[in-house]
């Protein structure tokens, strides 16, 4: 809409816009309302036909929540704890690592030669085939040997005047963001195969805290880098240059100056990342069995031989979305207060 907002519209036009906004709010809020009322219904109240208003056309009950508390619908509290531990850990690690990567992309110039990337690919693939087929190493051992060698060779080759294009910071940022363009099923299946091979070496990653957390860190890094890069660009570089005059090391500038100035953006990015991890379903489905199962898996499994028991699904879903609703309220308050500055564009 133009800079004039609604002031340039006639009275009836403004009423039409307001009616459209109200209708859209009803459409978006009705599924949440339906989950809430269904969570307080008895099984006959659900299968007996639609009812809408508590204490008017149905009598609410706490039995679905009692079933969750008593463990009848699965180990809900252990699953809730799993989601909390993995979500907080993955969001914190991804925010810390992604913030450092975003700051480097803003303040330093990188030049990555395409030839070095090609050398990495050829040595990684060729080394894996050599170690696995010719030297008799297992597939997991071949992977663990080939990739570090290929990475070291690519870093050394990047210092040479190789022919071909040179990739800069914008290309690196696009590469980060492009990781989210892959279909998740491809990445989940590849991670499952990789974790299975590593498990044969004695390092159990499937259905483990470490395996699921590492997966979510990799899954969240592109979002963190993208969000924090915009925020770091809004910080005046003169503050850092003044510290450089006093010979302050780069790591102290980042930790002592940049991080405190960008704390609001870091908190917002952390909450957004946690929301993505909390609601993630596909990776948890592939990489967990029972011990580290997360809430989306438990909610999706709230059924029985009689079919989908929507009162149980709604009760579990309502408890699962309450933390996200709290974070959404905090984020909206920060945005209204203007604390995010350039963190979200």
Rosetta blueprint (number, residue, H / E / L):
1 X L
2 X L
3 X L
4 X L
5 X L
6 X L
7 X L
8 X L
9 X L
10 X L
11 X H
12 X H
13 X H
14 X H
15 X H
16 X H
17 X H
18 X H
19 X H
20 X H
21 X H
22 X H
23 X H
24 X H
25 X H
26 X H
27 X H
28 X H
29 X H
30 X H
31 X H
32 X H
33 X H
34 X H
35 X H
36 X H
37 X H
38 X H
39 X H
40 X L
41 X L
42 X L
43 X H
44 X H
45 X H
46 X H
47 X H
48 X L
49 X L
50 X L
51 X L
52 X L
53 X L
54 X E
55 X L
56 X L
57 X L
58 X E
59 X L
60 X L
61 X L
62 X L
63 X H
64 X H
65 X H
66 X H
67 X H
68 X H
69 X H
70 X H
71 X L
72 X L
73 X L
74 X L
75 X L
76 X H
77 X H
78 X H
79 X H
80 X H
81 X H
82 X H
83 X H
84 X H
85 X H
86 X H
87 X H
88 X H
89 X H
90 X H
91 X H
92 X H
93 X H
94 X H
95 X H
96 X H
97 X H
98 X H
99 X H
100 X H
101 X H
102 X H
103 X H
104 X H
105 X H
106 X H
107 X H
108 X L
109 X L
110 X L
111 X L
112 X E
113 X E
114 X H
115 X H
116 X H
117 X H
118 X H
119 X H
120 X H
121 X H
122 X H
123 X H
124 X H
125 X H
126 X H
127 X H
128 X H
129 X H
130 X H
131 X H
132 X H
133 X H
134 X H
135 X L
136 X L
137 X L
138 X L
139 X H
140 X H
141 X H
142 X H
143 X H
144 X H
145 X H
146 X H
147 X H
148 X H
149 X H
150 X H
151 X H
152 X H
153 X H
154 X H
155 X H
156 X H
157 X H
158 X L
159 X L
160 X L
161 X L
162 X L
163 X L
164 X L
165 X L
166 X E
167 X E
168 X L
169 X H
170 X H
171 X H
172 X H
173 X H
174 X H
175 X H
176 X H
177 X H
178 X H
179 X H
180 X H
181 X H
182 X L
183 X L
184 X H
185 X H
186 X H
187 X H
188 X H
189 X H
190 X H
191 X H
192 X H
193 X H
194 X H
195 X H
196 X H
197 X H
198 X H
199 X H
200 X L
201 X L
202 X L
203 X L
204 X L
205 X L
206 X L
207 X L
208 X L
209 X H
210 X H
211 X H
212 X H
213 X H
214 X H
215 X H
216 X H
217 X H
218 X H
219 X H
220 X H
221 X H
222 X H
223 X H
224 X H
225 X H
226 X H
227 X H
228 X H
229 X H
230 X H
231 X H
232 X H
233 X H
234 X L
235 X L
236 X L
237 X H
238 X H
239 X H
240 X H
241 X H
242 X H
243 X H
244 X H
245 X H
246 X L
247 X L
248 X L
249 X L
250 X H
251 X H
252 X H
253 X H
254 X H
255 X H
256 X H
257 X H
258 X H
259 X H
260 X H
261 X H
262 X L
263 X H
264 X H
265 X H
266 X H
267 X H
268 X H
269 X H
270 X H
271 X H
272 X H
273 X H
274 X H
275 X H
276 X H
277 X H
278 X H
279 X H
280 X L
281 X L
282 X H
283 X H
284 X H
285 X H
286 X H
287 X H
288 X L
289 X L
290 X L
291 X L
292 X L
293 X L
294 X L
295 X H
296 X H
297 X H
298 X H
299 X H
300 X H
301 X L
302 X L
303 X E
304 X E
305 X L
306 X L
307 X E
308 X E
309 X L
310 X H
311 X H
312 X H
313 X H
314 X H
315 X H
316 X H
317 X H
318 X H
319 X H
320 X H
321 X H
322 X H
323 X H
324 X H
325 X H
326 X H
327 X H
328 X H
329 X H
330 X H
331 X H
332 X H
333 X H
334 X H
335 X H
336 X H
337 X L
338 X L
339 X L
340 X L
341 X L
342 X L
343 X L
344 X L
345 X L
